[in-house]
Amino acid sequence: MSRTPALYALPLFSAAPTSELLPAAWLHDAPGDTGPALLGALLAVTRPDAVTGEPITVAFRPDQRHATWTAPGHMDGARCTTLGDLILHADADGHLCARDTHGSEPRRLPGGVMVAAHLPFLYGVDTAPVIVPAARTLTALGADGAPTWTWVASGDLHAVAYAEGVAYATTDAHLSAIDARTGQLLWSRALPGTGHAHLSARGAHVFAARDGGTVQAFTAAGQPLWARAPGGAPLAVLQAGADVVLVAADGSAHLTALDAFTGETRWVFTGETPCTSALLVGGTVYAACGRLHALCAASGRALALSGLFPHLPGHVSTPHLTHDPARQMLIAWASARPSARATAHAS
């Protein structure tokens, strides 16, 4: 049986669970090449049209599952967001577009803002609520969608992040911090290593690493805190939390939690297959390592796991995780068809 990517909803782990399994409900088939877009009360997925084969975007409420609206075109889950009553996303040529929340035809916004093919939008401050990354720029948008400032990097952007009024960006060799209100460069630091530069920020700390290099921690003011070598392999996971930083090397089933303040190893968790993503929500880590595991962020102790996603040798079944704070649930984009039990649970 072919395994069509699909979306599943899972509750956040409870301190007093009724079962060691996280119950999962099938939401929607999503046979595209990107994960879902979380658009306020709606989820959107891209799939081929049944008649023409052209990409279409289907938006629906997770608690209803039937389509709220359908529109032609592709909507990348990482490259779209909401701004008031507008949905912002990139069109097929990479231009910034907007459509209303009812799925109107997209229109290009003034200013000619471009959107990077591999970087997510950032939420900013009140005067610049959305920051859009392009190949070598960050552009902040005001509440009306008009650009308020543009920062130009010294090279191609590898990764971007935002925390507490500061936008961060990595290039081939540097980590830069930009004031999210003004677009002014606050500081820049060199990054050792080669290859892709990873980035994650939380609170007053930012963490960066290049493939084969060390994970470095800085304060929001640019002061170095610590540096640790993750093992020399390219990273698949770099996720910052309030007290720990999650690190996993590409192709490794080991997920390591480093102390966010000292860099010391707190714990190591080993999954069934290589870890491809991890998400920190409150005091719980949700790790996709063949199956979806819920772990205690402080100790790494296993709390629960999802029994819905089958273990697929040589293929990770849960490559994309999204936290839906409005409904306090996880949205998992998984390469598995719903079982009869899961379909019954969803109906």
N, C-alpha and C positions, 0 to 999 in steps of 0.2 A: 504494500500500500504506500502510495506517495505521501509524504509528510508535508502538508501545506502549512506555512507559517500562520499562526493564529494568535489572537489576543486572549489573555486570561486575567481575571480579577482575583486577587487574593487579599484577605484581611491582614492587617498588621498583627504581629504576634502579641498575644495578651500574656500578662504575668501569671494568669491562672487559666491556662489553655484547657479546653475540654478534650483535646486530642493532641498527640504529638505530630499529627499531620496538619499542614496548613491547607484548609479546604480551598479549592480553586474552581472557578466557574468560567466556562467558555463564553467569550463575548462576541467574537467576530472573526471570520477568516481574514487574513491579511497577507495575501500572497505577493507582496511587494518586496523591495530590497532595503527598506528602511523601517524603523520602528514607528509607533504611533505618535501622533501630535496631540498634546494635552492642551485644549483650547477652552479654558474656563470650565463650563459645565459639559463640554463636548469632548469626545475623542474623535480623531480623524485618522483614517488609514487610506493608503493608495493601493489600488488594485487594477488589473486590466478590465476594460469593459467586456461584458460577455459576448457582445455582437461584433464590435470593431477591433477589440484587442488593445485600443488606445488606453493610456492611464486615466483613471478617474479618481477623485477624492470623495470618500464617503464619510460623513460626520454623523455621530450618533451619541446618545446619552448612555453611559455604562449601565444605568439602572433600567433602561428600556430596550436597548440592543437593536431596535429597528432604526433605519436611517432617518435622521432629521433633515438632511439635505445631501444632495449629490451634485458635484460640479466637475467639469472636465479639467484635466491637468493633474500634475504630480505635486504632492505636498510632503516634503521631507520633515519627519518628526523633529529632527534636531534644528532645522532651519525655519522655524515658524514660531510665532508667539502672538499674544493678544495685546492690543493697545486701545484701551477704552472699548468702543464697539467695533473695532477693526481687528481683522486677522492679518498679520504681516507674514509674508513668506517670499521666497525667491521664485521667479518664473523660470522657464526652460533656459533662458539666456543668462540667468544669474542676476537679473535686475530685481530690486526690492519692489514688491507689489503689495496691494492691500485689497481685501474684500470684506464685506460686512459679515456678521456672524450668522446670517441666513444663507450664505453661500452664493452671493452675487458674483458676477463676472469680475475677475481680478483686474486692477488698474495699476499702472506703474505710478509710484509716488514721485513728486517733483524732487529735483536735486540729483538725479542720476545715481543714487546709492546702489552699489553692487554688494552681493552677498557671497561669502566664501562657500566653496562646495563642501567643506569638511568641518566647519566650525559652528557651534551653536550660538544663537542669540543670547545676550546677557540682559538680566534685569538690572537697572541702574537706580539712580536717585530720583527724587520727585521732579526735578527740573529736566531730567533726561532719563525717562523711565525705561527706555530700551536702548541697548548699545549693539550695533550691527557690525560684525567682523567681515572684512573682505580679504583679498589676498595679502595686502600689506597695510591695511588701514583699519581703524576702529572709528565708527561714526555714531554719535549719540543722536537720538530723535527726541524731540519735545512731545508734549501731550497731543499735539495736532499732527504728528508724523513728520514734521519738517526737521531737517538736520540742524543741530545746535552747535556741534563742533566735530572736527575730524582730526584724529591723530595718525601720523604717518610713521610706520616702523622702518627700521633700517634694512629689513629683509623680509622674506616670506614668513607669515605667521604660522606657527605650529599648533598652538593651543591658547585658549583664552579662559579667564575666570573672573569672578567678581565677588567682593566681600566688603561690607561696611564702607561704602563710598569710594572704593578704589577698584579700578579695572586692571587686570594683569594680563600680560601677553608674553609669549615666548617666541623667539626667532631661532635662527640656526645656532646662535652662541650666547644669547642674552635673555634675561628675564627683565621685563620693564613694568613699572607701576605707573598708572595714569590716573589723575584726579578725575573722578566720574562727573563732577560738576562743571569743570572748565576744560578738560581735555589736555591739561598741561602734564608733561612728564615729571613725575616726582623723583624717580631714581631708576637706575639700571644696574644689573649685576651680571657678571660673566657666569656661564654654566659650563662645567667640565663635561667631557664625554663627546660622543659623536651621534649623528642620526637625529631622530625625532625628539622633540622636547615636550615632556608631559607637564601638566600643571593642575593644581587644585588649591582652592583657598577656602578658609573658614575662619570667621571672626577676625582677629588681628594677626593671623598667621597666613603665610602662603608657602606652598611646597612645590618644588620643581625638580625635574630629573630629565636627563637625556639618556637615550638608549646606550647601555653599557657603562653609564656613568654612575654618579651617586645621587641619592635623594637629598636635596638641600632644603632647609627650613629657614625662613626669614620672617621678621616682624613686618607689619604694614609700613614701617618707616625704613625698611631695607636693611635692618641689622641682622647679620647671620646668627642663627641659633645653634644649628648642628648640621652634620652631614653624615650619611650612612650609605654604604654600598649595598644594593639589593641582590648582588650576585653576578653582575656583569652581563646579564641577558637583557634584551629589550623588554620594556614593561608593557603589560596588558592592562593593569589596574593601578591607578594612583588616585585615591579617594580620601579626602580630609574630613575628619570629624572634630568634635569639640575637644576630645582628649586623645584620640588615636588617629594615625594615618594608615590606611590600608594599602598594601603593596603586593602585587603579584607579577612575576616575570612571565613573559610570553611563552606559552607551552608548558607552564608549570601548574601542578595541582595544588601548590602551597600558597595560601593566603596569609600574609604576615601583617600583624598590627604593630606599628611602631608608636611609642609614646610621643605625642605631639609636641611636648615641651623639652624632652631630652633626646629623642631618637632611639632610645633603648627598645629592644624587642619586648613587647608585652605578651604576645602569644602567636602561635602558628597553627592554622587549620589546614587539613589536607582533604581535598574533595576527591570525587570519583574520576574526574577528567580535569583538564586545565581550566583554571578560573578565567572567565572572560569578562565578568562585570561584578561589581559589588556596590551596595547602596547602604548608607547609614541613615537610619530614621530613629531619632531619640536614642535610646540605649541599645538598639538592636542593629546588627549587621545582617543584610540579606545578600548572600553570595551565590552566584551562578557558577557552580563547579560540577557540571554534569546533571545535578539536580539542584533545586533551589533550597538553600539552607538558611535557617534563622539562627544567628549566633549572638551570644551576649557580647556586647562591644567591649566591656571591661575585662572579661576573662577568656573569651573565645569559646566558652562552653556552648555545646549544641543545645538549642532550645526546641526546634521543630524543623521539619522539612516538608516539602510538597511532594505528595505521592502522585500527582497528576502527570508530571513531565517524565517520560521514559528515559532511561539511560541509553544513549545512542553512542556505541563505540566509534571513536574517531570524530564525533560531531557533538558540539555542545548544544543542548536543547533549549537553553534560556539565555540568548545573547544580549537581551535588552530589558532593562528594568526601569520603570518610572514610578515615582511616588505621586499619588493623587491626594494632596492634603485636604481638599474640600470634602472628599468622601472617606478619607482615612483608609485608603487601600493601596495595594500595589497593582500596577498594570505590567504584566509580563508578556513579551513578544516571544513566542516559543515555536520551535519547529516540531510540532506534534499535532496530530489530529485529535479532537476531543473524543474520549471514550464514551460509551453509552451512559456510563455513570455520570460523567462530567456534563453531557448534554442534558440529561435529566435534571441535574442540579441547576443548570442555567435556565431551564424552561419555567 
